[in-house]
């Protein structure tokens, strides 16, 4: 899976968590880097921050949808907040705000396999 975020501490947390659950994780530090990787290598899922410099998640989604719609279908857009991080740390769950359409975001939470 490809994880995209411009904040190194979030990338570190996401990588550590997902790898502990048995996933292979590739990191990208911005939307431009992620776009190149997504077009060169197939990923089962792409978890992408909405707000990043240069190319944000929404723009990356729309670019991929034009260039390669089947790849765009694998994107989960997420937005990290301090309150979500606090809830995640206390409940050992991983919360993301995501949707299949970047204009219609809805909150959802996925618990870790151990819980």
N, CA, C and O atoms as a GROMACS GRO file, in nm:
protein
  460
    1UNK      N    1   0.084  -0.117   0.000
    1UNK     CA    2   0.000   0.000   0.000
    1UNK      C    3   0.088   0.123   0.000
    1UNK      O    4   0.202   0.121   0.048
    2UNK      N    5   0.036   0.230  -0.054
    2UNK     CA    6   0.107   0.357  -0.061
    2UNK      C    7   0.045   0.452   0.040
    2UNK      O    8  -0.076   0.471   0.043
    3UNK      N    9   0.129   0.513   0.123
    3UNK     CA   10   0.084   0.611   0.222
    3UNK      C   11   0.148   0.744   0.188
    3UNK      O   12   0.270   0.754   0.171
    4UNK      N   13   0.065   0.848   0.180
    4UNK     CA   14   0.110   0.980   0.135
    4UNK      C   15   0.077   1.085   0.240
    4UNK      O   16  -0.039   1.102   0.278
    5UNK      N   17   0.180   1.154   0.287
    5UNK     CA   18   0.160   1.264   0.382
    5UNK      C   19   0.285   1.350   0.383
    5UNK      O   20   0.396   1.299   0.364
    6UNK      N   21   0.268   1.478   0.403
    6UNK     CA   22   0.383   1.569   0.407
    6UNK      C   23   0.442   1.583   0.546
    6UNK      O   24   0.545   1.649   0.563
    7UNK      N   25   0.380   1.522   0.646
    7UNK     CA   26   0.431   1.532   0.783
    7UNK      C   27   0.503   1.402   0.819
    7UNK      O   28   0.440   1.296   0.826
    8UNK      N   29   0.634   1.409   0.843
    8UNK     CA   30   0.712   1.287   0.869
    8UNK      C   31   0.663   1.205   0.987
    8UNK      O   32   0.666   1.082   0.981
    9UNK      N   33   0.617   1.269   1.095
    9UNK     CA   34   0.571   1.193   1.211
    9UNK      C   35   0.444   1.113   1.180
    9UNK      O   36   0.424   1.005   1.235
   10UNK      N   37   0.359   1.165   1.094
   10UNK     CA   38   0.238   1.091   1.055
   10UNK      C   39   0.276   0.973   0.965
   10UNK      O   40   0.222   0.863   0.981
   11UNK      N   41   0.369   0.995   0.872
   11UNK     CA   42   0.417   0.885   0.789
   11UNK      C   43   0.478   0.774   0.876
   11UNK      O   44   0.452   0.656   0.852
   12UNK      N   45   0.557   0.813   0.974
   12UNK     CA   46   0.620   0.715   1.063
   12UNK      C   47   0.514   0.634   1.138
   12UNK      O   48   0.521   0.511   1.142
   13UNK      N   49   0.416   0.702   1.195
   13UNK     CA   50   0.309   0.634   1.270
   13UNK      C   51   0.230   0.540   1.179
   13UNK      O   52   0.204   0.426   1.215
   14UNK      N   53   0.192   0.590   1.062
   14UNK     CA   54   0.114   0.508   0.968
   14UNK      C   55   0.195   0.385   0.925
   14UNK      O   56   0.142   0.274   0.922
   15UNK      N   57   0.322   0.405   0.891
   15UNK     CA   58   0.405   0.294   0.848
   15UNK      C   59   0.420   0.190   0.959
   15UNK      O   60   0.401   0.070   0.936
   16UNK      N   61   0.451   0.235   1.080
   16UNK     CA   62   0.469   0.142   1.192
   16UNK      C   63   0.341   0.065   1.220
   16UNK      O   64   0.346  -0.056   1.243
   17UNK      N   65   0.229   0.132   1.220
   17UNK     CA   66   0.101   0.068   1.248
   17UNK      C   67   0.065  -0.033   1.140
   17UNK      O   68   0.032  -0.148   1.169
   18UNK      N   69   0.072   0.010   1.014
   18UNK     CA   70   0.031  -0.079   0.905
   18UNK      C   71   0.126  -0.197   0.890
   18UNK      O   72   0.082  -0.309   0.861
   19UNK      N   73   0.254  -0.176   0.908
   19UNK     CA   74   0.349  -0.288   0.901
   19UNK      C   75   0.329  -0.386   1.016
   19UNK      O   76   0.346  -0.507   0.999
   20UNK      N   77   0.292  -0.334   1.134
   20UNK     CA   78   0.265  -0.424   1.247
   20UNK      C   79   0.142  -0.510   1.221
   20UNK      O   80   0.126  -0.617   1.281
   21UNK      N   81   0.055  -0.465   1.132
   21UNK     CA   82  -0.063  -0.542   1.092
   21UNK      C   83  -0.034  -0.633   0.973
   21UNK      O   84  -0.123  -0.703   0.925
   22UNK      N   85   0.092  -0.633   0.926
   22UNK     CA   86   0.132  -0.724   0.820
   22UNK      C   87   0.131  -0.669   0.678
   22UNK      O   88   0.148  -0.744   0.583
   23UNK      N   89   0.110  -0.539   0.663
   23UNK     CA   90   0.106  -0.477   0.530
   23UNK      C   91   0.245  -0.433   0.484
   23UNK      O   92   0.328  -0.394   0.566
   24UNK      N   93   0.269  -0.440   0.354
   24UNK     CA   94   0.388  -0.379   0.296
   24UNK      C   95   0.353  -0.234   0.267
   24UNK      O   96   0.251  -0.206   0.204
   25UNK      N   97   0.438  -0.142   0.312
   25UNK     CA   98   0.408   0.000   0.302
   25UNK      C   99   0.516   0.073   0.224
   25UNK      O  100   0.636   0.056   0.251
   26UNK      N  101   0.474   0.153   0.127
   26UNK     CA  102   0.562   0.243   0.054
   26UNK      C  103   0.518   0.384   0.090
   26UNK      O  104   0.398   0.412   0.096
   27UNK      N  105   0.615   0.473   0.114
   27UNK     CA  106   0.584   0.609   0.157
   27UNK      C  107   0.609   0.709   0.045
   27UNK      O  108   0.699   0.692  -0.038
   28UNK      N  109   0.528   0.815   0.045
   28UNK     CA  110   0.550   0.930  -0.043
   28UNK      C  111   0.529   1.055   0.042
   28UNK      O  112   0.438   1.061   0.124
   29UNK      N  113   0.616   1.154   0.022
   29UNK     CA  114   0.615   1.274   0.105
   29UNK      C  115   0.529   1.388   0.050
   29UNK      O  116   0.511   1.489   0.116
   30UNK      N  117   0.477   1.371  -0.070
   30UNK     CA  118   0.384   1.470  -0.126
   30UNK      C  119   0.306   1.406  -0.240
   30UNK      O  120   0.337   1.296  -0.285
   31UNK      N  121   0.205   1.477  -0.288
   31UNK     CA  122   0.119   1.425  -0.392
   31UNK      C  123   0.190   1.402  -0.524
   31UNK      O  124   0.156   1.308  -0.597
   32UNK      N  125   0.288   1.485  -0.557
   32UNK     CA  126   0.361   1.468  -0.683
   32UNK      C  127   0.439   1.337  -0.682
   32UNK      O  128   0.436   1.262  -0.779
   33UNK      N  129   0.508   1.311  -0.573
   33UNK     CA  130   0.584   1.187  -0.560
   33UNK      C  131   0.489   1.066  -0.562
   33UNK      O  132   0.518   0.964  -0.624
   34UNK      N  133   0.376   1.079  -0.495
   34UNK     CA  134   0.279   0.970  -0.490
   34UNK      C  135   0.218   0.943  -0.628
   34UNK      O  136   0.198   0.828  -0.665
   35UNK      N  137   0.190   1.048  -0.702
   35UNK     CA  138   0.134   1.033  -0.835
   35UNK      C  139   0.228   0.952  -0.924
   35UNK      O  140   0.185   0.861  -0.995
   36UNK      N  141   0.355   0.985  -0.922
   36UNK     CA  142   0.455   0.911  -1.001
   36UNK      C  143   0.459   0.765  -0.959
   36UNK      O  144   0.461   0.676  -1.044
   37UNK      N  145   0.461   0.740  -0.829
   37UNK     CA  146   0.469   0.601  -0.780
   37UNK      C  147   0.342   0.523  -0.814
   37UNK      O  148   0.349   0.406  -0.850
   38UNK      N  149   0.227   0.588  -0.801
   38UNK     CA  150   0.100   0.520  -0.828
   38UNK      C  151   0.087   0.482  -0.976
   38UNK      O  152   0.023   0.382  -1.008
   39UNK      N  153   0.146   0.560  -1.063
   39UNK     CA  154   0.140   0.529  -1.206
   39UNK      C  155   0.244   0.425  -1.247
   39UNK      O  156   0.226   0.358  -1.349
   40UNK      N  157   0.352   0.411  -1.169
   40UNK     CA  158   0.459   0.318  -1.203
   40UNK      C  159   0.439   0.180  -1.140
   40UNK      O  160   0.484   0.080  -1.197
   41UNK      N  161   0.375   0.173  -1.026
   41UNK     CA  162   0.366   0.048  -0.950
   41UNK      C  163   0.221   0.029  -0.904
   41UNK      O  164   0.159   0.124  -0.855
   42UNK      N  165   0.168  -0.092  -0.918
   42UNK     CA  166   0.030  -0.113  -0.870
   42UNK      C  167   0.026  -0.123  -0.716
   42UNK      O  168   0.109  -0.189  -0.654
   43UNK      N  169  -0.072  -0.058  -0.657
   43UNK     CA  170  -0.095  -0.065  -0.512
   43UNK      C  171  -0.237  -0.111  -0.488
   43UNK      O  172  -0.329  -0.073  -0.560
   44UNK      N  173  -0.256  -0.194  -0.386
   44UNK     CA  174  -0.390  -0.236  -0.351
   44UNK      C  175  -0.472  -0.119  -0.297
   44UNK      O  176  -0.592  -0.110  -0.321
   45UNK      N  177  -0.404  -0.031  -0.225
   45UNK     CA  178  -0.472   0.084  -0.166
   45UNK      C  179  -0.372   0.199  -0.153
   45UNK      O  180  -0.253   0.178  -0.134
   46UNK      N  181  -0.425   0.321  -0.163
   46UNK     CA  182  -0.344   0.442  -0.146
   46UNK      C  183  -0.413   0.526  -0.039
   46UNK      O  184  -0.528   0.568  -0.056
   47UNK      N  185  -0.343   0.550   0.072
   47UNK     CA  186  -0.396   0.635   0.179
   47UNK      C  187  -0.327   0.769   0.166
   47UNK      O  188  -0.204   0.778   0.177
   48UNK      N  189  -0.404   0.873   0.144
   48UNK     CA  190  -0.347   1.002   0.108
   48UNK      C  191  -0.406   1.116   0.191
   48UNK      O  192  -0.527   1.127   0.207
   49UNK      N  193  -0.318   1.200   0.242
   49UNK     CA  194  -0.359   1.320   0.315
   49UNK      C  195  -0.428   1.415   0.217
   49UNK      O  196  -0.388   1.424   0.101
   50UNK      N  197  -0.529   1.483   0.264
   50UNK     CA  198  -0.598   1.581   0.179
   50UNK      C  199  -0.516   1.706   0.154
   50UNK      O  200  -0.508   1.755   0.042
   51UNK      N  201  -0.454   1.758   0.258
   51UNK     CA  202  -0.386   1.887   0.249
   51UNK      C  203  -0.235   1.870   0.253
   51UNK      O  204  -0.177   1.833   0.355
   52UNK      N  205  -0.173   1.897   0.138
   52UNK     CA  206  -0.027   1.890   0.127
   52UNK      C  207   0.018   2.000   0.031
   52UNK      O  208  -0.057   2.042  -0.057
   53UNK      N  209   0.142   2.048   0.049
   53UNK     CA  210   0.194   2.146  -0.047
   53UNK      C  211   0.217   2.081  -0.184
   53UNK      O  212   0.222   1.958  -0.195
   54UNK      N  213   0.229   2.161  -0.285
   54UNK     CA  214   0.255   2.119  -0.424
   54UNK      C  215   0.136   2.049  -0.487
   54UNK      O  216   0.078   2.102  -0.583
   55UNK      N  217   0.097   1.935  -0.438
   55UNK     CA  218  -0.017   1.861  -0.494
   55UNK      C  219  -0.090   1.791  -0.380
   55UNK      O  220  -0.038   1.696  -0.323
   56UNK      N  221  -0.208   1.840  -0.348
   56UNK     CA  222  -0.285   1.783  -0.238
   56UNK      C  223  -0.356   1.655  -0.279
   56UNK      O  224  -0.356   1.618  -0.397
   57UNK      N  225  -0.417   1.589  -0.184
   57UNK     CA  226  -0.486   1.463  -0.209
   57UNK      C  227  -0.600   1.473  -0.307
   57UNK      O  228  -0.615   1.387  -0.394
   58UNK      N  229  -0.680   1.577  -0.295
   58UNK     CA  230  -0.794   1.595  -0.386
   58UNK      C  231  -0.744   1.612  -0.530
   58UNK      O  232  -0.800   1.552  -0.622
   59UNK      N  233  -0.640   1.694  -0.547
   59UNK     CA  234  -0.586   1.716  -0.682
   59UNK      C  235  -0.522   1.588  -0.737
   59UNK      O  236  -0.534   1.558  -0.855
   60UNK      N  237  -0.454   1.513  -0.650
   60UNK     CA  238  -0.396   1.386  -0.692
   60UNK      C  239  -0.505   1.290  -0.737
   60UNK      O  240  -0.490   1.222  -0.838
   61UNK      N  241  -0.615   1.283  -0.661
   61UNK     CA  242  -0.727   1.197  -0.697
   61UNK      C  243  -0.780   1.234  -0.836
   61UNK      O  244  -0.798   1.146  -0.920
   62UNK      N  245  -0.805   1.361  -0.859
   62UNK     CA  246  -0.861   1.404  -0.988
   62UNK      C  247  -0.765   1.376  -1.104
   62UNK      O  248  -0.807   1.338  -1.213
   63UNK      N  249  -0.636   1.396  -1.080
   63UNK     CA  250  -0.536   1.367  -1.184
   63UNK      C  251  -0.534   1.218  -1.215
   63UNK      O  252  -0.535   1.179  -1.332
   64UNK      N  253  -0.532   1.135  -1.113
   64UNK     CA  254  -0.534   0.991  -1.134
   64UNK      C  255  -0.665   0.945  -1.200
   64UNK      O  256  -0.663   0.855  -1.284
   65UNK      N  257  -0.776   1.006  -1.163
   65UNK     CA  258  -0.905   0.969  -1.222
   65UNK      C  259  -0.905   0.994  -1.372
   65UNK      O  260  -0.964   0.918  -1.448
   66UNK      N  261  -0.839   1.101  -1.415
   66UNK     CA  262  -0.829   1.130  -1.559
   66UNK      C  263  -0.731   1.036  -1.628
   66UNK      O  264  -0.758   0.987  -1.737
   67UNK      N  265  -0.617   1.012  -1.564
   67UNK     CA  266  -0.510   0.935  -1.626
   67UNK      C  267  -0.529   0.783  -1.615
   67UNK      O  268  -0.498   0.709  -1.708
   68UNK      N  269  -0.580   0.739  -1.502
   68UNK     CA  270  -0.590   0.595  -1.475
   68UNK      C  271  -0.702   0.571  -1.373
   68UNK      O  272  -0.673   0.555  -1.254
   69UNK      N  273  -0.827   0.569  -1.417
   69UNK     CA  274  -0.941   0.561  -1.324
   69UNK      C  275  -0.937   0.441  -1.229
   69UNK      O  276  -0.983   0.453  -1.115
   70UNK      N  277  -0.884   0.327  -1.272
   70UNK     CA  278  -0.882   0.212  -1.182
   70UNK      C  279  -0.787   0.233  -1.064
   70UNK      O  280  -0.809   0.178  -0.957
   71UNK      N  281  -0.682   0.313  -1.084
   71UNK     CA  282  -0.591   0.346  -0.975
   71UNK      C  283  -0.660   0.445  -0.879
   71UNK      O  284  -0.646   0.432  -0.757
   72UNK      N  285  -0.732   0.542  -0.934
   72UNK     CA  286  -0.801   0.642  -0.851
   72UNK      C  287  -0.904   0.576  -0.761
   72UNK      O  288  -0.931   0.626  -0.651
   73UNK      N  289  -0.963   0.465  -0.804
   73UNK     CA  290  -1.062   0.395  -0.722
   73UNK      C  291  -1.003   0.336  -0.595
   73UNK      O  292  -1.078   0.294  -0.506
   74UNK      N  293  -0.871   0.332  -0.584
   74UNK     CA  294  -0.806   0.270  -0.467
   74UNK      C  295  -0.761   0.372  -0.364
   74UNK      O  296  -0.692   0.337  -0.268
   75UNK      N  297  -0.798   0.498  -0.381
   75UNK     CA  298  -0.753   0.604  -0.291
   75UNK      C  299  -0.849   0.621  -0.174
   75UNK      O  300  -0.970   0.624  -0.190
   76UNK      N  301  -0.791   0.632  -0.055
   76UNK     CA  302  -0.863   0.674   0.064
   76UNK      C  303  -0.802   0.808   0.103
   76UNK      O  304  -0.683   0.817   0.131
   77UNK      N  305  -0.884   0.910   0.104
   77UNK     CA  306  -0.836   1.042   0.145
   77UNK      C  307  -0.855   1.055   0.295
   77UNK      O  308  -0.960   1.020   0.348
   78UNK      N  309  -0.753   1.105   0.364
   78UNK     CA  310  -0.760   1.118   0.508
   78UNK      C  311  -0.713   1.256   0.550
   78UNK      O  312  -0.638   1.324   0.480
   79UNK      N  313  -0.760   1.294   0.666
   79UNK     CA  314  -0.723   1.424   0.722
   79UNK      C  315  -0.695   1.402   0.870
   79UNK      O  316  -0.784   1.363   0.946
   80UNK      N  317  -0.574   1.428   0.908
   80UNK     CA  318  -0.537   1.408   1.049
   80UNK      C  319  -0.570   1.532   1.130
   80UNK      O  320  -0.548   1.645   1.086
   81UNK      N  321  -0.623   1.509   1.248
   81UNK     CA  322  -0.649   1.618   1.341
   81UNK      C  323  -0.596   1.577   1.477
   81UNK      O  324  -0.580   1.459   1.506
   82UNK      N  325  -0.568   1.674   1.560
   82UNK     CA  326  -0.518   1.642   1.694
   82UNK      C  327  -0.621   1.564   1.774
   82UNK      O  328  -0.585   1.472   1.847
   83UNK      N  329  -0.749   1.600   1.762
   83UNK     CA  330  -0.850   1.528   1.838
   83UNK      C  331  -0.862   1.384   1.791
   83UNK      O  332  -0.882   1.294   1.872
   84UNK      N  333  -0.848   1.360   1.659
   84UNK     CA  334  -0.853   1.222   1.608
   84UNK      C  335  -0.732   1.144   1.657
   84UNK      O  336  -0.744   1.028   1.694
   85UNK      N  337  -0.616   1.207   1.658
   85UNK     CA  338  -0.494   1.139   1.704
   85UNK      C  339  -0.506   1.103   1.852
   85UNK      O  340  -0.464   0.996   1.893
   86UNK      N  341  -0.564   1.193   1.932
   86UNK     CA  342  -0.582   1.166   2.073
   86UNK      C  343  -0.677   1.049   2.093
   86UNK      O  344  -0.650   0.960   2.174
   87UNK      N  345  -0.789   1.049   2.020
   87UNK     CA  346  -0.884   0.938   2.029
   87UNK      C  347  -0.817   0.808   1.986
   87UNK      O  348  -0.837   0.704   2.049
   88UNK      N  349  -0.738   0.814   1.880
   88UNK     CA  350  -0.672   0.693   1.829
   88UNK      C  351  -0.576   0.637   1.933
   88UNK      O  352  -0.574   0.516   1.958
   89UNK      N  353  -0.497   0.724   1.993
   89UNK     CA  354  -0.399   0.677   2.091
   89UNK      C  355  -0.466   0.616   2.213
   89UNK      O  356  -0.416   0.518   2.269
   90UNK      N  357  -0.577   0.674   2.256
   90UNK     CA  358  -0.640   0.624   2.377
   90UNK      C  359  -0.721   0.498   2.352
   90UNK      O  360  -0.734   0.415   2.442
   91UNK      N  361  -0.776   0.480   2.233
   91UNK     CA  362  -0.860   0.363   2.208
   91UNK      C  363  -0.791   0.256   2.125
   91UNK      O  364  -0.851   0.152   2.095
   92UNK      N  365  -0.664   0.279   2.086
   92UNK     CA  366  -0.589   0.187   2.002
   92UNK      C  367  -0.661   0.160   1.870
   92UNK      O  368  -0.654   0.050   1.816
   93UNK      N  369  -0.730   0.260   1.820
   93UNK     CA  370  -0.794   0.247   1.689
   93UNK      C  371  -0.730   0.346   1.595
   93UNK      O  372  -0.664   0.440   1.637
   94UNK      N  373  -0.751   0.325   1.468
   94UNK     CA  374  -0.692   0.410   1.365
   94UNK      C  375  -0.807   0.477   1.293
   94UNK      O  376  -0.880   0.412   1.217
   95UNK      N  377  -0.825   0.606   1.314
   95UNK     CA  378  -0.938   0.677   1.256
   95UNK      C  379  -0.892   0.760   1.138
   95UNK      O  380  -0.788   0.826   1.143
   96UNK      N  381  -0.971   0.756   1.034
   96UNK     CA  382  -0.944   0.841   0.918
   96UNK      C  383  -1.076   0.899   0.872
   96UNK      O  384  -1.182   0.838   0.889
   97UNK      N  385  -1.070   1.015   0.814
   97UNK     CA  386  -1.186   1.074   0.748
   97UNK      C  387  -1.168   1.041   0.601
   97UNK      O  388  -1.074   1.089   0.538
   98UNK      N  389  -1.257   0.962   0.546
   98UNK     CA  390  -1.236   0.918   0.409
   98UNK      C  391  -1.368   0.902   0.336
   98UNK      O  392  -1.475   0.900   0.397
   99UNK      N  393  -1.358   0.891   0.206
   99UNK     CA  394  -1.471   0.857   0.121
   99UNK      C  395  -1.419   0.822  -0.015
   99UNK      O  396  -1.302   0.847  -0.044
  100UNK      N  397  -1.502   0.764  -0.100
  100UNK     CA  398  -1.459   0.732  -0.235
  100UNK      C  399  -1.457   0.858  -0.320
  100UNK      O  400  -1.384   0.864  -0.419
  101UNK      N  401  -1.533   0.957  -0.283
  101UNK     CA  402  -1.534   1.083  -0.357
  101UNK      C  403  -1.473   1.192  -0.271
  101UNK      O  404  -1.518   1.212  -0.158
  102UNK      N  405  -1.372   1.262  -0.319
  102UNK     CA  406  -1.306   1.362  -0.235
  102UNK      C  407  -1.395   1.480  -0.199
  102UNK      O  408  -1.362   1.554  -0.107
  103UNK      N  409  -1.506   1.499  -0.268
  103UNK     CA  410  -1.593   1.612  -0.236
  103UNK      C  411  -1.696   1.576  -0.130
  103UNK      O  412  -1.766   1.664  -0.081
  104UNK      N  413  -1.705   1.450  -0.095
  104UNK     CA  414  -1.805   1.403  -0.001
  104UNK      C  415  -1.741   1.330   0.114
  104UNK      O  416  -1.760   1.209   0.125
  105UNK      N  417  -1.667   1.395   0.199
  105UNK     CA  418  -1.598   1.315   0.299
  105UNK      C  419  -1.690   1.285   0.415
  105UNK      O  420  -1.774   1.367   0.455
  106UNK      N  421  -1.673   1.165   0.468
  106UNK     CA  422  -1.753   1.121   0.581
  106UNK      C  423  -1.661   1.047   0.678
  106UNK      O  424  -1.571   0.976   0.635
  107UNK      N  425  -1.683   1.064   0.809
  107UNK     CA  426  -1.593   1.000   0.904
  107UNK      C  427  -1.615   0.850   0.911
  107UNK      O  428  -1.728   0.802   0.901
  108UNK      N  429  -1.508   0.778   0.928
  108UNK     CA  430  -1.517   0.635   0.952
  108UNK      C  431  -1.401   0.596   1.039
  108UNK      O  432  -1.301   0.667   1.045
  109UNK      N  433  -1.410   0.484   1.107
  109UNK     CA  434  -1.299   0.437   1.191
  109UNK      C  435  -1.281   0.290   1.169
  109UNK      O  436  -1.378   0.216   1.154
  110UNK      N  437  -1.158   0.248   1.168
  110UNK     CA  438  -1.126   0.106   1.156
  110UNK      C  439  -1.042   0.068   1.276
  110UNK      O  440  -0.944   0.135   1.308
  111UNK      N  441  -1.080  -0.038   1.344
  111UNK     CA  442  -1.003  -0.083   1.460
  111UNK      C  443  -0.888  -0.170   1.416
  111UNK      O  444  -0.892  -0.234   1.311
  112UNK      N  445  -0.786  -0.173   1.498
  112UNK     CA  446  -0.672  -0.260   1.469
  112UNK      C  447  -0.717  -0.405   1.480
  112UNK      O  448  -0.812  -0.433   1.553
  113UNK      N  449  -0.649  -0.497   1.411
  113UNK     CA  450  -0.689  -0.638   1.415
  113UNK      C  451  -0.686  -0.698   1.555
  113UNK      O  452  -0.758  -0.795   1.580
  114UNK      N  453  -0.606  -0.643   1.646
  114UNK     CA  454  -0.597  -0.701   1.780
  114UNK      C  455  -0.716  -0.667   1.866
  114UNK      O  456  -0.740  -0.735   1.966
  115UNK      N  457  -0.793  -0.563   1.832
  115UNK     CA  458  -0.901  -0.521   1.920
  115UNK      C  459  -1.031  -0.590   1.889
  115UNK      O  460  -1.132  -0.565   1.955
   0.00000   0.00000   0.00000
